[in-house]
Amino acid sequence: MEQISNVISSGDWLPYVFAFLMGLSMIIYAVLDGYDLGVGILSQAAKDKEKDRMIASIGPFWDANETWLVLGVGLLLVAFPAAHGVILTNLYMPVAIMLIGLIFRGIAFDFRVKAKEHYKKRWDFSFFFGSLMTSMSQGYMLGAYILGFEKGMRAILFSLLIGVCVSAGYCLIGACWMIMKCEGDLQKKAVKWAKYSIYATIAGIVLVSITTPLMSTRIFDKWFSLPEIFMLAPIPVVTGLLVIGTLFTLNRLPTKGDSFSWLPFTLTVGIYILCFYGLAYSFFPYIVPDQLTIVEAASAPESLMIILFGALIVLPVLIGYTFVAYKVFHGKARDLRYD
């Protein structure tokens, strides 16, 4: 009891709490904003009337989804300022491109509804282009992070490839969202889009899974030493089963009565969570790969304690608002109106 009391009083646990909160924010963002980015990318392949319904399916949610990104980056800034400096310095350009993409999306989302018909196609393309810019830049940042911000053409090509795979992953969850929220021909199209996207997503998962341990002896040992290899085997096994389950379900959709239309989205969320957990395990306890640990990058315990009180207020509000929004607007998408 005395040792536990000393740990609590010293604040040694606080950096790990904030690392958990930041990770939680980022995985929630990846799922929630991931599907609406995917819908934005896929919208370019849809007819004009279908685009209206696709965008209506994310209309009540997309702005709130991005709040989780703000929370995650905010926690990185205030709780891990040293890591924030290193990460943002190395990722300055893709972060700037991501922000430009988010601006494109935000403006196009509102203007496409209010613009005259002959301007609508431009705003539709802007929404698609902004979604693609955002997803590609996020994938590029993930690739650069995995390589420990390595410089050179090899690193750039790898990061671009991960950008394509992450975009495919967003298209997968976006298509699965539309299977759940749409009906008729658009739902059938969404099933086809999901089938195409899942193979590129699988390629991305395999590529990251192979590259990550090869880039670091420490990570390789964490995964492939005994007995760790047996203890961690359920992660890739369950991920593989979820992928198979998703493919199996997609091949049988749509069904009469629209039963199980929710299942591909749920399975894809499971894939996202397991992939994120695998990455988090690989890099732990480092917050900057092989450079800064969570404890080394953290703010002073006194500062973290003050920030924790704020986080414990903000986090339940965000969770509550998200729950209420999805509860109120559950069911099939309807026309999005501004009057």
CORKAFEN-V836474 format. One record per backbone hydrogen bond with DSSP energy under -1.0 kcal/mol. NH is the residue of the N-H (numbers start at 1). CO is the residue of the C=O. If there is no record, write none. Layout:
BEGIN
NH:CO ; NH:CO
END
This chain:
BEGIN
5:1 ; 6:2 ; 7:3 ; 8:4 ; 9:5 ; 10:6 ; 11:7 ; 12:7 ; 14:11 ; 17:13 ; 18:14 ; 19:15 ; 20:16 ; 21:17 ; 22:18 ; 23:19 ; 24:20 ; 25:21 ; 26:22 ; 27:23 ; 28:24 ; 29:25 ; 30:26 ; 31:27 ; 32:28 ; 33:29 ; 35:31 ; 36:32 ; 37:33 ; 38:34 ; 39:35 ; 40:36 ; 41:37 ; 42:38 ; 43:39 ; 44:41 ; 45:42 ; 46:43 ; 51:47 ; 52:48 ; 53:49 ; 54:50 ; 55:51 ; 56:52 ; 57:53 ; 59:55 ; 61:58 ; 62:58 ; 65:61 ; 66:62 ; 67:64 ; 68:65 ; 70:66 ; 71:67 ; 72:68 ; 73:69 ; 74:70 ; 75:71 ; 76:72 ; 77:73 ; 78:74 ; 79:75 ; 80:76 ; 84:80 ; 85:81 ; 86:82 ; 87:83 ; 88:84 ; 89:85 ; 90:86 ; 91:87 ; 95:91 ; 96:92 ; 97:93 ; 98:94 ; 99:95 ; 100:96 ; 101:97 ; 102:98 ; 103:99 ; 104:100 ; 105:101 ; 106:102 ; 107:103 ; 108:104 ; 109:105 ; 110:106 ; 111:107 ; 112:108 ; 114:110 ; 115:111 ; 119:116 ; 123:119 ; 124:120 ; 125:121 ; 126:122 ; 127:123 ; 128:124 ; 129:125 ; 130:126 ; 131:127 ; 132:128 ; 133:129 ; 134:130 ; 135:131 ; 136:132 ; 137:133 ; 138:134 ; 139:135 ; 140:136 ; 141:137 ; 142:138 ; 143:139 ; 144:140 ; 145:141 ; 146:142 ; 147:143 ; 148:145 ; 149:144 ; 156:152 ; 157:153 ; 158:154 ; 159:155 ; 160:156 ; 161:157 ; 162:158 ; 163:159 ; 164:160 ; 165:161 ; 166:162 ; 167:163 ; 168:164 ; 169:165 ; 170:166 ; 171:167 ; 172:168 ; 173:169 ; 174:170 ; 175:171 ; 176:172 ; 177:173 ; 178:174 ; 179:175 ; 180:176 ; 181:177 ; 182:178 ; 188:184 ; 189:185 ; 190:186 ; 191:187 ; 192:188 ; 193:189 ; 194:190 ; 195:191 ; 196:192 ; 197:193 ; 198:194 ; 201:197 ; 202:198 ; 203:199 ; 204:200 ; 205:201 ; 206:202 ; 207:203 ; 208:204 ; 209:205 ; 210:206 ; 211:207 ; 212:208 ; 214:210 ; 215:211 ; 220:216 ; 221:217 ; 222:218 ; 223:219 ; 224:220 ; 225:221 ; 229:225 ; 230:227 ; 231:227 ; 232:228 ; 235:232 ; 237:233 ; 238:234 ; 239:235 ; 240:236 ; 241:237 ; 242:238 ; 243:239 ; 244:240 ; 245:241 ; 246:242 ; 247:243 ; 248:244 ; 249:245 ; 250:246 ; 251:247 ; 252:249 ; 253:250 ; 258:255 ; 261:258 ; 266:262 ; 267:263 ; 268:264 ; 269:265 ; 270:266 ; 271:267 ; 272:268 ; 273:269 ; 274:270 ; 275:271 ; 276:272 ; 277:273 ; 278:274 ; 279:275 ; 280:276 ; 281:277 ; 282:278 ; 283:279 ; 284:280 ; 286:283 ; 287:292 ; 288:292 ; 291:288 ; 292:288 ; 294:285 ; 297:293 ; 299:79 ; 304:300 ; 305:301 ; 306:302 ; 307:303 ; 308:304 ; 309:305 ; 310:306 ; 311:307 ; 312:308 ; 314:310 ; 315:311 ; 317:313 ; 318:314 ; 319:315 ; 320:316 ; 321:317 ; 322:318 ; 323:319 ; 324:320 ; 325:321 ; 326:322 ; 327:323 ; 328:324 ; 329:325 ; 333:181
END
